Amino acid sequence: MTISELVGGGVVSMKPTDTVRQAAELMKKAEVGSIAVEMDGALEGILTERDVLNAVADFEDLDRALISRWMTALPDTFGPEMAVEDAADWMLATGYRHLPVVDEVGIVLGMVSIKDVLWAVTDSSAV
């Protein structure tokens, strides 16, 4: 199984100039743990619920804090052909919980979470 099979439902994205509060509200509404941060169609970074938590813990004014300050800039990206097992190994090695999946020209296809990977690994091993 490849991670392309785990990507679905479109990409939840914002601009680096949007605020952390706006991002948190969108993440809650869309029920996602991360968003792609894009500018002019290019992936600039990724903002996760962990980043939002760090902003809160640092007493940041979420209405003024820009995503660009809290995001992981220029994150590692992965092609849709990556095996789910390889994604699991990479996540364990790095501690990251979200993987941006991009096509050959850099268009973000979606995000794969550790939950998605765990589901795929446990579901496929049960078959």
ChimeraX commands (.cxc) that place a marker at each C-alpha (Angstrom):
marker #1 position 0.00,0.00,0.00 radius 0.5
marker #1 position 1.24,3.50,-0.80 radius 0.5
marker #1 position 0.51,6.77,0.94 radius 0.5
marker #1 position -1.45,7.92,-2.12 radius 0.5
marker #1 position -4.20,5.60,-0.89 radius 0.5
marker #1 position -4.34,7.52,2.40 radius 0.5
marker #1 position -4.66,10.99,0.85 radius 0.5
marker #1 position -8.21,12.10,0.28 radius 0.5
marker #1 position -10.67,14.87,0.80 radius 0.5
marker #1 position -8.50,17.68,-0.51 radius 0.5
marker #1 position -5.91,19.88,1.09 radius 0.5
marker #1 position -6.60,22.18,4.02 radius 0.5
marker #1 position -4.32,25.15,3.53 radius 0.5
marker #1 position -3.72,28.74,4.56 radius 0.5
marker #1 position -1.24,31.51,3.86 radius 0.5
marker #1 position 1.79,32.28,6.06 radius 0.5
marker #1 position 0.27,35.71,6.75 radius 0.5
marker #1 position -2.89,34.25,8.30 radius 0.5
marker #1 position -3.06,34.12,12.09 radius 0.5
marker #1 position -2.61,31.16,14.39 radius 0.5
marker #1 position -6.17,31.67,15.68 radius 0.5
marker #1 position -7.54,31.49,12.13 radius 0.5
marker #1 position -5.54,28.31,11.61 radius 0.5
marker #1 position -6.75,26.76,14.86 radius 0.5
marker #1 position -10.35,27.56,13.97 radius 0.5
marker #1 position -9.96,26.05,10.51 radius 0.5
marker #1 position -8.24,22.94,11.88 radius 0.5
marker #1 position -11.09,22.45,14.34 radius 0.5
marker #1 position -13.77,22.99,11.70 radius 0.5
marker #1 position -12.06,20.68,9.18 radius 0.5
marker #1 position -11.20,18.14,11.91 radius 0.5
marker #1 position -7.54,17.95,10.91 radius 0.5
marker #1 position -4.34,18.02,12.92 radius 0.5
marker #1 position -2.28,19.96,10.40 radius 0.5
marker #1 position -2.57,22.38,7.53 radius 0.5
marker #1 position -0.42,23.08,4.51 radius 0.5
marker #1 position 0.92,26.61,4.45 radius 0.5
marker #1 position 1.01,27.73,0.84 radius 0.5
marker #1 position 1.81,30.89,-1.05 radius 0.5
marker #1 position 1.01,31.16,-4.76 radius 0.5
marker #1 position 0.50,27.38,-4.94 radius 0.5
marker #1 position 3.88,26.54,-3.43 radius 0.5
marker #1 position 4.26,24.74,-0.11 radius 0.5
marker #1 position 5.94,27.11,2.33 radius 0.5
marker #1 position 5.44,25.08,5.49 radius 0.5
marker #1 position 3.19,23.00,7.68 radius 0.5
marker #1 position 1.37,24.08,10.82 radius 0.5
marker #1 position 0.31,21.38,13.26 radius 0.5
marker #1 position -1.74,21.23,16.42 radius 0.5
marker #1 position 1.60,20.90,18.27 radius 0.5
marker #1 position 2.65,24.28,16.81 radius 0.5
marker #1 position -0.61,25.86,17.98 radius 0.5
marker #1 position -0.08,24.38,21.45 radius 0.5
marker #1 position 3.43,25.85,21.55 radius 0.5
marker #1 position 2.06,29.29,20.64 radius 0.5
marker #1 position -0.53,29.04,23.43 radius 0.5
marker #1 position 2.08,27.86,25.95 radius 0.5
marker #1 position 4.28,30.83,25.04 radius 0.5
marker #1 position 1.34,33.20,25.75 radius 0.5
marker #1 position 1.29,34.33,22.14 radius 0.5
marker #1 position -1.56,36.61,21.10 radius 0.5
marker #1 position -3.19,34.17,18.69 radius 0.5
marker #1 position -5.07,36.97,16.92 radius 0.5
marker #1 position -1.78,38.62,15.96 radius 0.5
marker #1 position 0.62,35.70,15.74 radius 0.5
marker #1 position 1.32,34.86,12.14 radius 0.5
marker #1 position 1.43,31.26,10.98 radius 0.5
marker #1 position 4.85,31.94,9.46 radius 0.5
marker #1 position 6.34,32.35,12.95 radius 0.5
marker #1 position 5.06,28.98,14.23 radius 0.5
marker #1 position 5.06,26.72,11.19 radius 0.5
marker #1 position 7.75,24.27,10.18 radius 0.5
marker #1 position 9.16,26.00,7.12 radius 0.5
marker #1 position 10.05,23.99,4.01 radius 0.5
marker #1 position 9.16,20.61,5.48 radius 0.5
marker #1 position 10.28,17.30,4.04 radius 0.5
marker #1 position 7.76,16.17,1.44 radius 0.5
marker #1 position 6.95,12.77,0.04 radius 0.5
marker #1 position 5.67,11.44,-3.25 radius 0.5
marker #1 position 2.43,9.51,-3.43 radius 0.5
marker #1 position 4.29,6.31,-4.35 radius 0.5
marker #1 position 5.98,6.02,-0.93 radius 0.5
marker #1 position 5.14,2.74,0.81 radius 0.5
marker #1 position 3.10,3.08,3.99 radius 0.5
marker #1 position 5.69,1.01,5.87 radius 0.5
marker #1 position 8.42,3.45,4.79 radius 0.5
marker #1 position 6.27,6.35,5.97 radius 0.5
marker #1 position 5.84,4.63,9.34 radius 0.5
marker #1 position 9.61,4.10,9.63 radius 0.5
marker #1 position 10.30,7.74,8.74 radius 0.5
marker #1 position 7.74,9.01,11.27 radius 0.5
marker #1 position 9.25,6.85,14.02 radius 0.5
marker #1 position 12.77,8.02,13.19 radius 0.5
marker #1 position 11.93,11.74,13.06 radius 0.5
marker #1 position 9.07,12.11,15.52 radius 0.5
marker #1 position 6.93,13.91,12.95 radius 0.5
marker #1 position 3.23,13.12,13.00 radius 0.5
marker #1 position 2.20,14.59,9.63 radius 0.5
marker #1 position 3.63,14.11,6.13 radius 0.5
marker #1 position 2.94,16.49,3.25 radius 0.5
marker #1 position 2.33,14.43,0.09 radius 0.5
marker #1 position 3.20,16.23,-3.15 radius 0.5
marker #1 position 3.13,15.31,-6.82 radius 0.5
marker #1 position 6.10,15.48,-9.19 radius 0.5
marker #1 position 5.69,19.24,-9.74 radius 0.5
marker #1 position 5.32,20.08,-6.05 radius 0.5
marker #1 position 1.53,20.42,-5.83 radius 0.5
marker #1 position 0.30,19.36,-2.39 radius 0.5
marker #1 position -2.03,16.40,-2.72 radius 0.5
marker #1 position -2.75,16.15,0.98 radius 0.5
marker #1 position -1.40,15.36,4.41 radius 0.5
marker #1 position -0.95,11.93,5.88 radius 0.5
marker #1 position -1.09,11.67,9.66 radius 0.5
marker #1 position 0.42,9.12,11.99 radius 0.5
marker #1 position -3.15,7.97,12.63 radius 0.5
marker #1 position -3.64,7.30,8.91 radius 0.5
marker #1 position -0.38,5.35,8.75 radius 0.5
marker #1 position -1.15,3.35,11.88 radius 0.5
marker #1 position -4.58,2.49,10.54 radius 0.5
marker #1 position -3.11,1.34,7.22 radius 0.5
marker #1 position -0.38,-0.75,8.84 radius 0.5
marker #1 position -2.69,-2.47,11.30 radius 0.5
marker #1 position -5.50,-2.93,8.78 radius 0.5
marker #1 position -3.23,-4.38,6.09 radius 0.5
marker #1 position -1.55,-6.76,8.54 radius 0.5
marker #1 position -4.95,-8.09,9.60 radius 0.5
marker #1 position -5.73,-9.18,6.03 radius 0.5
marker link #1:1,2 radius 0.2
marker link #1:2,3 radius 0.2
marker link #1:3,4 radius 0.2
marker link #1:4,5 radius 0.2
marker link #1:5,6 radius 0.2
marker link #1:6,7 radius 0.2
marker link #1:7,8 radius 0.2
marker link #1:8,9 radius 0.2
marker link #1:9,10 radius 0.2
marker link #1:10,11 radius 0.2
marker link #1:11,12 radius 0.2
marker link #1:12,13 radius 0.2
marker link #1:13,14 radius 0.2
marker link #1:14,15 radius 0.2
marker link #1:15,16 radius 0.2
marker link #1:16,17 radius 0.2
marker link #1:17,18 radius 0.2
marker link #1:18,19 radius 0.2
marker link #1:19,20 radius 0.2
marker link #1:20,21 radius 0.2
marker link #1:21,22 radius 0.2
marker link #1:22,23 radius 0.2
marker link #1:23,24 radius 0.2
marker link #1:24,25 radius 0.2
marker link #1:25,26 radius 0.2
marker link #1:26,27 radius 0.2
marker link #1:27,28 radius 0.2
marker link #1:28,29 radius 0.2
marker link #1:29,30 radius 0.2
marker link #1:30,31 radius 0.2
marker link #1:31,32 radius 0.2
marker link #1:32,33 radius 0.2
marker link #1:33,34 radius 0.2
marker link #1:34,35 radius 0.2
marker link #1:35,36 radius 0.2
marker link #1:36,37 radius 0.2
marker link #1:37,38 radius 0.2
marker link #1:38,39 radius 0.2
marker link #1:39,40 radius 0.2
marker link #1:40,41 radius 0.2
marker link #1:41,42 radius 0.2
marker link #1:42,43 radius 0.2
marker link #1:43,44 radius 0.2
marker link #1:44,45 radius 0.2
marker link #1:45,46 radius 0.2
marker link #1:46,47 radius 0.2
marker link #1:47,48 radius 0.2
marker link #1:48,49 radius 0.2
marker link #1:49,50 radius 0.2
marker link #1:50,51 radius 0.2
marker link #1:51,52 radius 0.2
marker link #1:52,53 radius 0.2
marker link #1:53,54 radius 0.2
marker link #1:54,55 radius 0.2
marker link #1:55,56 radius 0.2
marker link #1:56,57 radius 0.2
marker link #1:57,58 radius 0.2
marker link #1:58,59 radius 0.2
marker link #1:59,60 radius 0.2
marker link #1:60,61 radius 0.2
marker link #1:61,62 radius 0.2
marker link #1:62,63 radius 0.2
marker link #1:63,64 radius 0.2
marker link #1:64,65 radius 0.2
marker link #1:65,66 radius 0.2
marker link #1:66,67 radius 0.2
marker link #1:67,68 radius 0.2
marker link #1:68,69 radius 0.2
marker link #1:69,70 radius 0.2
marker link #1:70,71 radius 0.2
marker link #1:71,72 radius 0.2
marker link #1:72,73 radius 0.2
marker link #1:73,74 radius 0.2
marker link #1:74,75 radius 0.2
marker link #1:75,76 radius 0.2
marker link #1:76,77 radius 0.2
marker link #1:77,78 radius 0.2
marker link #1:78,79 radius 0.2
marker link #1:79,80 radius 0.2
marker link #1:80,81 radius 0.2
marker link #1:81,82 radius 0.2
marker link #1:82,83 radius 0.2
marker link #1:83,84 radius 0.2
marker link #1:84,85 radius 0.2
marker link #1:85,86 radius 0.2
marker link #1:86,87 radius 0.2
marker link #1:87,88 radius 0.2
marker link #1:88,89 radius 0.2
marker link #1:89,90 radius 0.2
marker link #1:90,91 radius 0.2
marker link #1:91,92 radius 0.2
marker link #1:92,93 radius 0.2
marker link #1:93,94 radius 0.2
marker link #1:94,95 radius 0.2
marker link #1:95,96 radius 0.2
marker link #1:96,97 radius 0.2
marker link #1:97,98 radius 0.2
marker link #1:98,99 radius 0.2
marker link #1:99,100 radius 0.2
marker link #1:100,101 radius 0.2
marker link #1:101,102 radius 0.2
marker link #1:102,103 radius 0.2
marker link #1:103,104 radius 0.2
marker link #1:104,105 radius 0.2
marker link #1:105,106 radius 0.2
marker link #1:106,107 radius 0.2
marker link #1:107,108 radius 0.2
marker link #1:108,109 radius 0.2
marker link #1:109,110 radius 0.2
marker link #1:110,111 radius 0.2
marker link #1:111,112 radius 0.2
marker link #1:112,113 radius 0.2
marker link #1:113,114 radius 0.2
marker link #1:114,115 radius 0.2
marker link #1:115,116 radius 0.2
marker link #1:116,117 radius 0.2
marker link #1:117,118 radius 0.2
marker link #1:118,119 radius 0.2
marker link #1:119,120 radius 0.2
marker link #1:120,121 radius 0.2
marker link #1:121,122 radius 0.2
marker link #1:122,123 radius 0.2
marker link #1:123,124 radius 0.2
marker link #1:124,125 radius 0.2
marker link #1:125,126 radius 0.2
marker link #1:126,127 radius 0.2
view
